[in-house]
Amino acid sequence: MKLTLLSFVLCSIFSTASWAANDKNDLASFHKEMGGCKSCHTQPGKVSDSETYENQQCKSCHGEYSALANPKLKLDPHASHLGDINCTSCHKGHEKPKLYCNECHSFKGLEMPFNSAQSKEPWDKGWDNDAISKAIAAGPKETTDVIVVGAGSAGFNAAIAAKKAGAQVVLLEKGPFSGGNSMLAAGGYNAVGTAQQKEHKVDDKIEWFVEDTMKGGRYANDPKLVQILAEQSADGIKWLESLGANMDDLKRSGGARVDRTHRPTGGLSVGPHIIDVLRKASVKEGVDTRLNSKVVKLVIDEDQKIVGVVVHGKHSGHYMIAAKSVVLATGGYGFNKEMVAFYRPTFKGMTSSNNITSTGDGIELAKAIGASMTDIDWVQAHPTVGKDSRILISETVRGVGAIMVNKDGNRFVSELTTRDKASDAILKQPEQYAWLVFDNELYKKAKMVQGYDHLDMLEKANTVSELAKITGMKESSLEKTVSNYNRYFKQGKDEEFAREQMPLPLEKAPFYAVKVAPGIHHTMGGVAIDTKAEVLDIQSKPLVGLFAAGEVTGGVHGYNRLGGNAVADTVIFGKIAGTNAAKHALETK
Ligand code: MEZ
């Protein structure tokens, strides 16, 4: 498959000739010639970790992303799902730019301005115990009520909830942009008893949500946490809506008995939407969000109570912030190859659908002060990660009607089974990959599928046999598979694999296929928490002042998470953690 995109440019005022002509050939020297260091910095050498002033300068000159997005380009990073992030995330002033898109995609031929500039050592490589000790010995440089570590959905929800509860909040994110793994969430948010379910006449019950989640997690989940997830799920939707989200579309995810996965109208991916909403809401609430700020130590006193954190800032170096409460919302370890190999050796070397920030930092930070871990070795492989990229092909595609076949064109499992079973089934097929096959009716219905097409991930043909030829499947097998499936659709019964729901037949040309294989998707285990989102020590007592929410925790999902439960988890337990962290900080002043 060939990507048609040949190049993109930062903004229209840069011609290739002008930025390539510079002798040092980096963004800074180009601007120096245009007006000196002050065209970007207030005072060179005094740059905040978030590079806020510098980014204001970029935008004041070049405009917002909406102005920079070039409609003539097939793919334009300025209009991508990263949303409104710092320009300097990719366009570095004094070093080679970094094309973050290619951490997940494999776009060929994308050329960035100043690409021949020199690379520098990453600012955050490795632990520096000496610098950490010095920062603690020097004492806190500042004090706040609540520190939230990690600016994905759990972190933003915790920070906003803590702020609404009256606390001063600092939100620290190690990455150059916020969003974490949540930003990549495609599917949706599971909730029961919502206005949306009522409108679609979906009959659902809290008990069913609990049962489905426990069954999906092989009954290894903490039932108290699952009960909270189900009971507070509808309130979580209302909370997101109150912050500006649209969660009006409903679909079914694997392992759920009814349609309870909520997502934006038109079937858009949920993650970029809610992260955009949460970014804006946190600004409105006055959360002090700092990017390029990695927490390297949780600081406790002699009674094991939290007294703050040590931060390693990109520009400010190591410093301590004092706080009575800290919320860990650092996400899972699905992008940390060493941790995956250690905790789940059978998944060693497997691709991952996760954001590059999912490196398990919170687990290490919490372990270092005696936190207990729950199910730390349970790692979920998502069955349908793009075979030639790290892009997740959402289970929505199966939910709205796609079938899954092996390299020969034969179905081998119910497409709606839980992820662990679907992944295991693919790994038992020849060459350990599969194809999702669907028709034009589905293509028109699911906006995200049009997005995969835009990314050139789909094979397309006018007939089923032509599709088989293009993809190397056996023509007679694929034709038989499709005609059998259409018969099952008509009779309302899948005779082979008892698929519970068949929303569409596969009849309308063109027909499509996308190649998929299992990839690390979610780490179910993590720090142990109680129902107040307090982190527990190895005697199962709360570590006073430490809270956690989202994928850094264990217990909610048991051995296998259901699709749509992660986003719900981040919102519901993010809110609980933030509210209780604020309460603790304000009451112990
Ligand atoms: O919750 C998820 O991980 C999810 C629904 C993913 C997906 O396949 O879209």
Residues whose N, C-alpha, C, O or C-beta is under 5 A from the ligand:
A	BS01	MEZ	A186 G187 G188 I393 S394 E395 T396 L562 G563 G564 N565 A566
